[in-house]
Amino acid sequence: MDRANPLTQNIGIIADQLLADTRGYVSKDSMRFIYVVYEIKRFRTESDSNMFLRESGIRDNTTIVVLGGESADRKDTVLKKK
């Protein structure tokens, strides 16, 4: 774990918040739940977030969509003009 990175220092807090939000909504009338998360800096990929939900016992009818921020696997690259 990178202790200098504030995101990695807060992994537990972020995970707790995701689980609290996804476990907090229950409805017999809704077949799907979609949670939209905006991140200024990427914490994890959308795929990883959804896998985390499955591993935490959240049902398959719940999905996280991540918007904004930088890519979780972003590499510093220089764009070249054509």
Secondary structure as GFF3:
##gff-version 3
##sequence-region A 1 82
A	DSSP	alpha_helix	6	9	.	.	.	ID=ss1
A	DSSP	alpha_helix	11	23	.	.	.	ID=ss2
A	DSSP	beta_strand	33	38	.	.	.	ID=ss3
A	DSSP	alpha_helix	46	55	.	.	.	ID=ss4
A	DSSP	beta_strand	62	67	.	.	.	ID=ss5
###
